[in-house]
Amino acid sequence: MTENRVLSWTPRAIVFDCDGVLMSTEEYCLLSKVLVLRDHGVEPDADVLASLKGLHYSAAGEALARSLGTSASAEECSAQALAKQRELYRTRPSHALPGALDLVKRTSAVMPVACATSSPHDAVEHVLAEAGILPHLVCVTSPTLGFAPKPAPDTYLAAAAACAVEPADILAVEDSTSGIRSAVTAGMRVLGVGPEPSAEQRALVDHWVASLDDPELTDWAQRLALPRSEGASACV
């Protein structure tokens, strides 16, 4: 992790993850799978929860089917998990996380900004629109649009193409190991956000902040908006 690779650098575009980065929806991915199990009369134990955490709905089908025995196929479980996740996004309250809207507004005024998510495209667009973030984004890329889910780099590469910027010139903002791996594989610098990172996360990211309202990050975003003659010292 090298701080000056982010806070002393001017990217040409920024791509944010959604859940746990921009929006308070990070629990919905796991909860959607738990609800599928409960619909079939199964209450998951700690081991099952650990096996499901971080799995994209398409990858979780086999794990869910194993937990249910023969009562549902992997394909049926995947479809049910996707439906549950969409329902959670549309019916449960959510909000932009601290600093998210301000950072998106500031940066989108001077460069393309996008979102690369593993969650359903329509559901993510819904909560981002409700929070006032969606109008500032070039695009939202998601596996439901045909891209391979994280940790594959596809959603980030698609966002880079939509921004018309090379991946090496893009800053990705992530909170999960899977998402960080995706952005790194895509060739982007990565800003991690959230509680204290794991050793693996710390080794992979270029800088880590507790939240998007971190004062140093806010100062960096403000410098990006300065005329070149005033803000040139922020570039390397």
C-alpha positions as CSV (number, residue, x, y, z in Angstrom):
1,M,0.0,0.0,0.0
2,T,1.5,3.3,-1.2
3,E,-0.5,6.4,-0.2
4,N,1.1,8.8,-2.8
5,R,-0.1,6.5,-5.6
6,V,-3.6,7.9,-4.9
7,L,-3.6,11.2,-2.9
8,S,-0.7,12.6,-4.9
9,W,-2.1,11.5,-8.3
10,T,-4.8,12.8,-10.7
11,P,-6.7,9.9,-12.3
12,R,-8.6,10.5,-15.6
13,A,-11.7,8.6,-14.3
14,I,-13.0,7.0,-11.1
15,V,-15.0,3.8,-10.8
16,F,-16.8,3.1,-7.5
17,D,-18.2,-0.2,-6.2
18,C,-21.8,0.3,-4.9
19,D,-22.5,-1.9,-1.9
20,G,-20.5,-0.8,1.2
21,V,-18.8,2.0,-0.8
22,L,-21.5,4.3,-2.1
23,M,-24.5,2.8,-0.5
24,S,-25.5,1.1,2.7
25,T,-26.6,-2.1,0.9
26,E,-23.7,-4.4,1.6
27,E,-25.8,-6.8,3.7
28,Y,-28.3,-7.5,1.0
29,C,-26.1,-9.9,-1.0
30,L,-25.8,-12.3,1.9
31,L,-29.3,-11.7,3.2
32,S,-30.8,-12.6,-0.1
33,K,-29.2,-16.1,0.1
34,V,-30.3,-16.5,3.7
35,L,-33.9,-15.7,2.7
36,V,-33.8,-18.4,0.0
37,L,-32.8,-21.0,2.6
38,R,-35.4,-19.9,5.0
39,D,-38.1,-20.1,2.3
40,H,-37.2,-23.8,2.1
41,G,-37.3,-24.2,5.9
42,V,-33.5,-24.2,6.4
43,E,-31.9,-21.9,9.0
44,P,-28.2,-21.6,8.0
45,D,-25.5,-22.2,10.6
46,A,-22.3,-20.2,11.0
47,D,-20.4,-22.5,8.5
48,V,-23.0,-22.1,5.8
49,L,-23.1,-18.3,6.3
50,A,-19.3,-18.2,6.0
51,S,-19.5,-20.3,2.7
52,L,-22.1,-17.9,1.3
53,K,-20.5,-14.6,2.2
54,G,-19.2,-12.7,-0.7
55,L,-20.5,-15.2,-3.3
56,H,-22.2,-13.6,-6.3
57,Y,-25.8,-14.9,-6.7
58,S,-24.8,-17.0,-9.8
59,A,-22.0,-18.6,-7.9
60,A,-24.1,-19.2,-4.8
61,G,-26.6,-21.5,-6.5
62,E,-24.6,-24.7,-6.0
63,A,-23.8,-23.8,-2.3
64,L,-27.5,-23.1,-1.7
65,A,-28.6,-26.3,-3.4
66,R,-26.1,-28.3,-1.3
67,S,-27.6,-26.8,1.8
68,L,-31.1,-27.7,0.6
69,G,-30.4,-31.3,-0.5
70,T,-32.6,-32.2,-3.4
71,S,-35.4,-29.7,-2.9
72,A,-34.0,-27.2,-5.5
73,S,-31.4,-27.1,-8.3
74,A,-28.5,-24.7,-8.4
75,E,-30.1,-22.8,-11.2
76,E,-33.4,-22.4,-9.3
77,C,-31.4,-21.3,-6.2
78,S,-29.5,-18.7,-8.2
79,A,-32.7,-17.3,-9.7
80,Q,-34.4,-17.2,-6.3
81,A,-31.3,-15.4,-4.8
82,L,-31.4,-12.8,-7.6
83,A,-35.1,-12.2,-7.1
84,K,-34.6,-11.8,-3.3
85,Q,-31.7,-9.3,-3.8
86,R,-33.8,-7.2,-6.2
87,E,-36.7,-7.2,-3.7
88,L,-34.4,-6.1,-0.8
89,Y,-33.0,-3.2,-2.8
90,R,-36.5,-2.0,-3.7
91,T,-38.2,-2.5,-0.3
92,R,-35.6,-2.0,2.4
93,P,-34.4,1.5,3.3
94,S,-30.9,2.4,2.2
95,H,-28.8,5.6,2.1
96,A,-25.6,7.0,0.6
97,L,-22.7,6.3,2.9
98,P,-20.9,9.3,4.5
99,G,-19.0,11.4,2.0
100,A,-20.2,9.3,-1.0
101,L,-22.5,11.8,-2.7
102,D,-20.2,14.7,-2.1
103,L,-17.2,12.8,-3.5
104,V,-19.1,11.7,-6.6
105,K,-20.4,15.2,-7.2
106,R,-16.9,16.8,-6.9
107,T,-15.1,14.2,-9.1
108,S,-17.8,13.9,-11.7
109,A,-17.5,17.6,-12.4
110,V,-14.0,17.2,-13.7
111,M,-13.8,13.5,-15.0
112,P,-15.9,10.5,-15.9
113,V,-17.3,8.6,-12.9
114,A,-18.9,5.2,-13.1
115,C,-20.0,2.3,-10.9
116,A,-18.9,-1.4,-11.2
117,T,-21.1,-3.7,-9.1
118,S,-21.7,-7.4,-8.6
119,S,-25.4,-6.7,-7.7
120,P,-28.3,-6.5,-10.1
121,H,-28.0,-3.6,-12.5
122,D,-31.6,-2.4,-12.2
123,A,-31.6,-2.7,-8.4
124,V,-28.4,-0.7,-8.0
125,E,-29.6,2.0,-10.4
126,H,-32.7,2.3,-8.3
127,V,-30.9,2.9,-5.0
128,L,-28.3,5.2,-6.6
129,A,-31.1,7.3,-8.2
130,E,-32.9,7.5,-4.8
131,A,-29.7,8.8,-3.2
132,G,-29.0,11.4,-6.0
133,I,-25.9,9.6,-7.2
134,L,-27.0,8.1,-10.5
135,P,-27.2,11.3,-12.5
136,H,-23.5,11.9,-11.9
137,L,-22.4,8.5,-13.3
138,V,-21.4,7.6,-16.9
139,C,-22.7,4.0,-16.4
140,V,-23.4,1.2,-14.0
141,T,-21.8,-2.1,-15.0
142,S,-23.1,-5.4,-13.5
143,P,-23.1,-9.2,-14.2
144,T,-26.8,-8.9,-15.0
145,L,-25.7,-7.1,-18.2
146,G,-23.7,-10.1,-19.2
147,F,-20.3,-9.4,-17.6
148,A,-18.5,-12.0,-15.5
149,P,-18.8,-11.2,-11.7
150,K,-15.9,-10.0,-9.5
151,P,-13.2,-11.1,-8.9
152,A,-13.1,-11.3,-12.7
153,P,-12.1,-7.8,-14.1
154,D,-15.0,-7.6,-16.6
155,T,-17.2,-5.1,-14.8
156,Y,-14.3,-2.7,-14.3
157,L,-13.0,-3.1,-17.9
158,A,-16.5,-2.4,-19.2
159,A,-16.7,0.8,-17.0
160,A,-13.3,1.9,-18.3
161,A,-14.5,1.4,-21.9
162,A,-17.7,3.5,-21.1
163,C,-15.5,6.2,-19.6
164,A,-13.1,6.0,-22.7
165,V,-10.1,5.9,-20.3
166,E,-7.4,3.3,-20.1
167,P,-7.5,1.2,-16.9
168,A,-4.1,2.4,-15.8
169,D,-5.5,6.0,-15.6
170,I,-8.5,5.0,-13.5
171,L,-8.9,4.9,-9.7
172,A,-11.2,2.1,-8.4
173,V,-12.8,2.5,-5.0
174,E,-13.6,-0.8,-3.3
175,D,-14.4,-2.4,0.1
176,S,-14.2,-6.2,-0.5
177,T,-11.4,-8.5,-1.3
178,S,-13.2,-9.8,-4.4
179,G,-13.8,-6.3,-5.7
180,I,-10.2,-5.3,-5.0
181,R,-8.9,-8.3,-6.9
182,S,-11.2,-7.4,-9.8
183,A,-9.9,-3.8,-10.0
184,V,-6.2,-4.9,-9.7
185,T,-6.6,-7.5,-12.4
186,A,-8.2,-4.8,-14.6
187,G,-5.0,-2.8,-14.1
188,M,-6.4,0.1,-12.0
189,R,-5.1,1.7,-8.9
190,V,-7.3,1.0,-5.9
191,L,-8.6,3.0,-3.0
192,G,-9.9,0.7,-0.2
193,V,-12.7,2.0,2.1
194,G,-14.1,0.6,5.3
195,P,-13.0,-0.8,8.6
196,E,-9.5,-1.9,9.2
197,P,-8.4,-3.9,6.1
198,S,-7.2,-7.5,6.2
199,A,-3.5,-8.2,5.5
200,E,-4.4,-9.3,1.9
201,Q,-6.5,-6.2,1.3
202,R,-3.7,-3.9,2.6
203,A,-1.2,-5.6,0.3
204,L,-3.4,-5.1,-2.7
205,V,-4.7,-1.5,-2.4
206,D,-2.8,1.7,-3.0
207,H,-4.4,3.5,0.0
208,W,-7.1,2.8,2.5
209,V,-9.6,5.1,4.2
210,A,-12.2,4.4,6.9
211,S,-14.9,6.2,4.9
212,L,-15.4,8.5,1.9
213,D,-15.6,11.6,4.1
214,D,-12.0,11.1,5.2
215,P,-10.5,14.6,5.4
216,E,-7.4,13.8,3.3
217,L,-9.7,12.3,0.6
218,T,-11.9,15.4,0.7
219,D,-8.9,17.7,0.3
220,W,-7.7,15.6,-2.6
221,A,-11.1,15.8,-4.4
222,Q,-11.1,19.6,-3.8
223,R,-7.7,19.9,-5.4
224,L,-8.9,18.0,-8.5
225,A,-11.3,20.8,-9.2
226,L,-8.7,23.5,-9.1
227,P,-7.5,25.1,-12.3
228,R,-4.3,23.3,-13.5
229,S,-2.0,26.2,-12.4
230,E,-3.4,25.9,-8.9
231,G,-3.8,22.2,-8.6
232,A,-0.7,21.0,-10.5
233,S,1.1,20.1,-7.3
234,A,-1.3,17.3,-6.8
235,C,-0.2,15.5,-10.0
236,V,2.7,13.1,-10.5
